[in-house]
Amino acid sequence: MIVMGADHAGWSMKEFLKEKLQEEGYTIVDKGTDSEESVDSHDYAVTVGEEVAAAQDKLGILICGTGIGMSMSANKVNGIRASLVSDLFSAQMTREHNAANILCLGARVIANQMAWEITKVWLASEPLGGKYANRVTKIMDYEKTRT
């Protein structure tokens, strides 16, 4: 299951990716927004982040103009490892080495087709475990100590 969210700048790309993902058989939970009317990206990042963090079988995709605001806000949610990606290599590495559970994209930075290619690579990649799992554990353990 993939939980998706976008602000007004990312709405069109979200709709494009949602359709592509559904065609591929993915179940999508769309947390909004539903138009290009101006909204605050933080609200959608936190909503998607909380849902992904609550269930290990869910991944998330967040889209705003640059992807920066979404990644910053989503990473404030305990249990989230959101990664801003704009190339195929990083899409693979962020899943394999960092077990990213939310993909962040910038609709004003990359084209829809590139976003689709990134999404496919990201979803096809799996966390490698081993030394990488130890690194992810360190990240998550540190997060638990913050107040």
C-alpha positions as CSV (number, residue, x, y, z in Angstrom):
1,M,0.0,0.0,0.0
2,I,1.2,3.5,-0.9
3,V,0.1,6.6,0.9
4,M,0.3,9.7,-1.2
5,G,0.1,13.4,-0.5
6,A,0.9,16.6,-2.2
7,D,0.5,20.3,-1.9
8,H,-0.9,22.5,-4.6
9,A,2.4,22.5,-6.6
10,G,2.6,18.8,-6.5
11,W,-1.1,18.0,-7.1
12,S,-0.8,17.4,-10.8
13,M,2.2,15.1,-10.4
14,K,0.5,13.2,-7.6
15,E,-2.5,12.6,-9.9
16,F,-0.2,11.4,-12.7
17,L,1.7,9.0,-10.4
18,K,-1.4,7.8,-8.7
19,E,-2.9,6.7,-12.1
20,K,0.3,5.0,-13.1
21,L,0.6,3.2,-9.8
22,Q,-3.0,2.0,-9.9
23,E,-2.4,0.7,-13.5
24,E,0.4,-1.4,-12.0
25,G,-1.8,-2.8,-9.4
26,Y,-0.8,-0.8,-6.3
27,T,-3.3,0.2,-3.7
28,I,-3.2,3.9,-3.2
29,V,-4.4,5.9,-0.2
30,D,-4.6,9.6,-1.3
31,K,-4.3,12.0,1.6
32,G,-4.7,15.1,-0.7
33,T,-4.6,17.8,-1.7
34,D,-7.3,17.7,-4.3
35,S,-6.6,20.8,-6.4
36,E,-4.1,23.5,-7.2
37,E,-5.5,25.8,-4.6
38,S,-2.8,26.9,-2.2
39,V,-2.3,24.8,0.9
40,D,0.5,24.2,3.4
41,S,2.7,21.2,2.5
42,H,3.5,20.5,6.1
43,D,0.0,19.3,6.9
44,Y,0.1,16.7,4.1
45,A,3.7,15.6,5.0
46,V,2.7,14.9,8.6
47,T,-0.5,13.2,7.7
48,V,1.2,10.8,5.3
49,G,4.2,10.4,7.6
50,E,2.0,9.4,10.6
51,E,0.1,6.8,8.5
52,V,3.3,5.3,7.1
53,A,5.0,5.2,10.5
54,A,2.0,3.4,12.0
55,A,2.3,0.4,9.7
56,Q,5.4,-1.3,8.4
57,D,3.6,-2.5,5.2
58,K,3.1,1.0,3.9
59,L,5.3,3.3,1.9
60,G,4.7,7.0,1.2
61,I,5.1,9.4,-1.7
62,L,5.1,13.2,-1.1
63,I,5.2,15.9,-3.7
64,C,5.6,19.6,-3.5
65,G,7.3,22.2,-5.7
66,T,10.8,21.2,-4.8
67,G,10.2,18.2,-2.5
68,I,12.3,20.0,0.2
69,G,9.5,21.1,2.4
70,M,7.8,17.8,2.3
71,S,11.0,15.9,3.2
72,M,11.8,18.3,6.0
73,S,8.3,18.0,7.5
74,A,8.0,14.3,7.0
75,N,11.3,13.6,8.7
76,K,9.9,15.2,11.9
77,V,7.5,12.3,12.3
78,N,9.1,9.5,14.4
79,G,9.7,6.4,12.3
80,I,10.0,8.2,9.0
81,R,13.0,8.2,6.7
82,A,11.9,10.5,3.9
83,S,14.3,11.1,1.0
84,L,14.2,13.8,-1.6
85,V,15.1,12.1,-4.9
86,S,15.6,13.5,-8.4
87,D,17.7,10.8,-10.1
88,L,17.5,7.0,-10.5
89,F,20.7,6.1,-8.7
90,S,19.5,8.0,-5.5
91,A,16.1,6.3,-5.8
92,Q,17.8,2.9,-5.5
93,M,20.3,3.8,-2.9
94,T,17.8,5.5,-0.6
95,R,15.8,2.3,-0.4
96,E,18.7,-0.1,-0.3
97,H,21.1,1.7,2.0
98,N,18.7,3.8,4.1
99,A,15.5,1.9,4.1
100,A,13.6,5.1,3.1
101,N,9.9,4.7,3.7
102,I,8.8,7.9,2.0
103,L,9.8,9.2,-1.4
104,C,9.8,12.9,-1.9
105,L,9.6,14.5,-5.3
106,G,9.8,18.1,-6.6
107,A,7.1,18.8,-9.3
108,R,8.9,22.0,-10.3
109,V,12.3,20.2,-10.5
110,I,11.6,17.1,-12.5
111,A,9.1,16.1,-15.2
112,N,6.2,13.7,-14.6
113,Q,7.9,10.9,-16.7
114,M,11.1,11.2,-14.7
115,A,9.1,11.1,-11.5
116,W,7.5,7.9,-12.7
117,E,10.9,6.3,-13.6
118,I,12.2,7.3,-10.1
119,T,9.1,5.9,-8.5
120,K,9.5,2.6,-10.3
121,V,13.1,2.2,-9.3
122,W,12.4,3.2,-5.7
123,L,9.6,0.7,-5.4
124,A,11.6,-2.1,-7.0
125,S,14.5,-1.6,-4.6
126,E,14.5,-3.3,-1.2
127,P,16.6,-2.5,2.0
128,L,19.8,-4.6,1.9
129,G,20.1,-5.3,5.6
130,G,23.5,-6.1,7.0
131,K,25.7,-3.1,7.7
132,Y,23.0,-0.9,6.2
133,A,20.4,-2.2,8.7
134,N,22.8,-1.3,11.5
135,R,23.1,2.2,10.2
136,V,19.3,2.6,10.0
137,T,19.0,1.2,13.5
138,K,21.4,4.0,14.7
139,I,19.2,6.6,13.1
140,M,16.1,5.2,14.6
141,D,17.7,4.7,18.0
142,Y,18.8,8.3,18.1
143,E,15.3,9.5,17.1
144,K,14.0,7.7,20.2
145,T,16.2,9.7,22.5
146,R,15.0,13.1,21.2
147,T,12.3,14.9,23.1
